[in-house]
Amino acid sequence: MIVGTHALVTGGGTGVGRAIALALAEAGIAVTICGRRQAQLEAVAGQNKRISAIAADVTQEAAIAALYTEAEAARGAIDIVVANAGMAEAGPAHRTSLADWQRTLDVNLTGSFLTVKPALSGMTKRKSGRIVFVASTAGLKGYAYVAPYVASKHGVVGLMRALATEVVKSGVTVNAVCPGFVESDMLEDSVQRIVRTTGRSVAEARASLSATNPQGRFIQPDEVAATVLWLCSEAAGSVTGQAISLSGGETW
């Protein structure tokens, strides 16, 4: 059984966020999804009546505060938060501008903090709740040419561990899932970037990325969603402060 009745999933319009939102809704949970593209959000909401869509930018504290106010007025207290919204850009560290660095940290790290912050007080008072960060294997190891992304995802894992320690006696659990390359729009962006910069074919670019997984494949969004669903269940009540690698053995 899932703990709670109302979940917030950021970046819910595509990929992993979409899969998580649908999985929670199919488990009987009311789900509020947010993102910056209303049309994408509405398309996901149209697939399950338990899902509602609110456009919001996770880097803006006022926007997240307004999101919570609207969502909780409509559907009750948010007792599951999945901080999934993220972005990635690639390039050598010495060519990374301060603006590019800051934008990545704003979305991936600060956005994650702003997403969960409004839920903490209510969850701890109710002595129940689930917080799940969607991080990455890049939060557990280093990769070349994505320094801002790696730094931001390491920060997300650190944030998760700090919050888990703070709320450990309250009945609230805080965890992170850390997938390797996931079959998603972000993966396709990475493939196209490799094609442009190296002259490799799409098949060669995909093969080079899938080879990072010892199983030789990409993680599927539904695999990430299933792990999130379990972390939100009563069965995972003793699991907190964990960074769970979904990588075919690449990291642990």
C-alpha positions in Angstrom: 0.0 0.0 0.0 1.2 3.5 -0.9 1.8 5.9 2.0 -0.4 9.0 1.4 -3.1 10.1 -0.9 -1.6 13.1 -2.8 1.7 13.2 -4.7 3.6 16.0 -6.4 5.8 15.0 -9.3 8.0 17.7 -10.9 9.0 17.4 -14.5 5.9 15.3 -15.0 5.3 16.1 -18.6 7.8 13.7 -20.2 10.1 10.7 -19.7 10.7 9.5 -16.1 8.4 12.1 -14.5 5.5 11.0 -16.8 6.1 7.3 -16.0 6.2 8.1 -12.2 3.0 10.1 -12.3 1.1 7.4 -14.2 2.4 4.7 -11.9 1.3 6.6 -8.8 -2.1 7.4 -10.4 -2.7 3.8 -11.3 -1.9 2.9 -7.7 -4.8 5.1 -6.6 -3.0 8.3 -5.7 -4.1 11.8 -6.7 -1.1 13.2 -8.5 -0.2 16.8 -9.3 2.4 17.2 -12.0 4.3 20.4 -12.8 6.6 21.6 -15.5 7.1 24.6 -17.7 5.1 23.3 -20.7 1.4 23.2 -20.1 0.6 21.3 -23.2 2.8 18.4 -22.3 1.4 18.4 -18.8 -2.1 18.3 -20.1 -1.4 15.4 -22.4 -0.2 13.4 -19.4 -3.1 14.4 -17.3 -5.5 13.3 -20.1 -4.2 9.7 -19.6 -5.5 9.4 -16.1 -8.2 11.3 -14.3 -6.3 11.2 -11.0 -3.6 13.4 -12.5 -3.9 17.2 -12.6 -1.4 19.6 -14.2 -0.1 23.0 -13.0 2.6 24.8 -14.9 5.4 26.0 -12.6 9.2 26.7 -12.7 11.0 24.8 -10.0 13.7 27.4 -9.8 11.3 30.1 -8.6 10.4 29.9 -5.0 7.2 32.0 -5.4 6.0 29.7 -8.2 6.5 26.6 -6.1 4.7 28.2 -3.2 1.8 29.1 -5.5 1.8 25.5 -6.8 1.5 24.1 -3.3 -1.3 26.5 -2.4 -3.3 25.6 -5.5 -2.7 21.9 -5.4 -3.4 21.4 -1.7 -6.6 23.6 -1.9 -7.9 21.3 -4.7 -6.7 17.9 -3.5 -5.5 18.0 0.1 -2.1 18.0 1.7 0.8 16.8 -0.4 2.3 13.7 1.4 4.5 12.4 -1.4 7.0 14.6 -3.3 9.0 13.3 -6.2 11.6 15.9 -7.2 12.3 14.8 -10.7 12.7 18.0 -12.8 16.2 18.2 -14.3 18.4 19.3 -17.2 21.8 18.4 -18.7 24.2 20.2 -21.0 27.6 18.9 -22.2 31.0 20.4 -22.9 34.5 20.6 -21.5 34.7 22.2 -18.1 37.1 24.9 -19.3 34.5 26.0 -21.9 31.6 26.0 -19.5 30.3 29.5 -18.8 29.2 30.6 -15.4 25.7 31.1 -16.8 25.6 27.5 -18.0 27.0 26.2 -14.6 24.4 28.3 -12.7 21.5 27.3 -14.8 22.2 23.6 -14.3 22.5 24.0 -10.5 19.4 26.2 -10.4 17.3 23.5 -12.0 18.8 20.3 -10.7 19.9 21.2 -7.1 18.1 24.4 -6.1 15.0 23.3 -7.9 15.0 20.0 -5.9 15.4 21.9 -2.6 12.6 24.4 -3.4 10.4 21.5 -4.5 10.6 19.6 -1.2 10.9 22.5 1.3 7.2 23.4 1.5 6.3 19.8 2.3 8.6 19.2 5.2 6.8 21.0 8.0 3.4 19.3 7.3 4.9 15.9 6.8 6.9 16.0 10.0 3.8 17.2 11.9 1.7 14.4 10.5 4.6 12.0 11.1 4.1 10.5 7.6 5.4 11.2 4.2 7.7 10.2 1.4 10.3 12.3 -0.4 12.1 10.9 -3.4 14.7 12.7 -5.4 15.4 11.5 -9.0 19.2 11.9 -9.1 21.5 10.0 -11.4 24.5 7.7 -11.4 26.2 11.1 -11.9 25.4 11.7 -8.3 27.5 8.7 -7.4 30.5 8.9 -9.7 32.1 11.3 -12.2 31.6 11.6 -15.9 33.7 13.7 -18.3 32.2 16.8 -20.1 29.2 17.2 -17.8 30.8 18.8 -14.8 27.8 21.0 -13.8 25.4 18.0 -14.1 27.7 15.8 -12.0 28.1 18.5 -9.4 24.4 19.2 -9.2 23.5 15.5 -8.9 26.1 14.9 -6.2 24.5 17.9 -4.5 21.0 16.3 -4.7 22.3 13.1 -3.1 23.9 15.1 -0.3 20.7 17.1 0.2 18.8 13.8 0.4 21.1 12.5 3.1 20.9 15.7 5.1 17.1 15.7 5.0 16.8 12.0 5.8 18.9 12.6 8.9 16.8 15.6 10.0 13.5 13.8 9.7 14.5 10.3 10.6 12.5 10.1 13.8 9.3 11.6 12.2 8.1 8.7 10.1 9.0 10.6 6.9 11.5 8.8 4.6 13.8 10.6 2.2 15.6 8.7 -0.6 17.1 9.1 -4.1 16.9 7.0 -7.2 20.0 7.1 -9.3 19.4 5.8 -12.8 22.1 5.4 -15.5 21.2 6.4 -19.1 17.4 6.2 -19.4 15.5 5.8 -22.6 14.1 9.4 -22.7 14.1 12.8 -24.4 17.3 13.6 -22.4 19.0 10.6 -23.8 18.0 11.5 -27.3 19.5 15.0 -26.7 22.8 13.3 -25.6 22.8 11.1 -28.7 22.3 14.0 -31.1 25.0 16.0 -29.3 27.5 13.1 -29.8 26.5 12.8 -33.5 27.1 16.6 -34.0 30.4 16.8 -32.2 32.0 13.5 -33.2 30.5 12.6 -36.6 29.4 9.2 -35.3 26.1 7.7 -36.5 23.0 7.6 -34.2 23.5 3.8 -33.8 27.2 4.3 -32.8 26.3 7.1 -30.4 23.6 5.0 -28.7 25.9 2.0 -28.5 28.6 4.1 -26.8 26.1 5.3 -24.1 24.5 1.9 -23.5 28.0 0.4 -23.1 28.3 2.3 -19.8 25.7 -0.1 -18.4 27.3 -3.6 -17.8 24.0 -5.1 -19.0 24.5 -3.3 -22.3 21.1 -1.5 -22.3 19.3 1.6 -21.4 17.2 1.9 -18.2 13.5 2.2 -19.0 11.3 4.9 -17.4 9.0 2.3 -16.0 11.9 0.7 -14.1 12.5 4.1 -12.4 8.8 4.5 -11.7 8.6 1.0 -10.1 11.4 1.9 -7.7 9.8 5.2 -6.8 6.5 3.4 -6.2 8.2 0.9 -3.8 9.9 3.7 -1.9 6.5 5.3 -1.4 5.0 2.1 -0.1 4.6 0.9 3.5 7.0 -1.9 2.6 9.8 0.6 2.4 9.1 2.2 5.7 12.6 1.4 7.0 14.4 2.6 3.9 15.7 6.2 4.2 18.8 8.1 3.4 19.5 5.7 0.5 20.8 6.5 -3.0 19.5 3.5 -5.1 21.5 2.9 -8.2 19.5 1.7 -11.3 22.4 1.1 -13.6 22.8 -2.6 -14.4 25.7 -2.7 -12.0 27.6 0.4 -13.2 27.5 1.8 -9.7 26.4 0.7 -6.3 
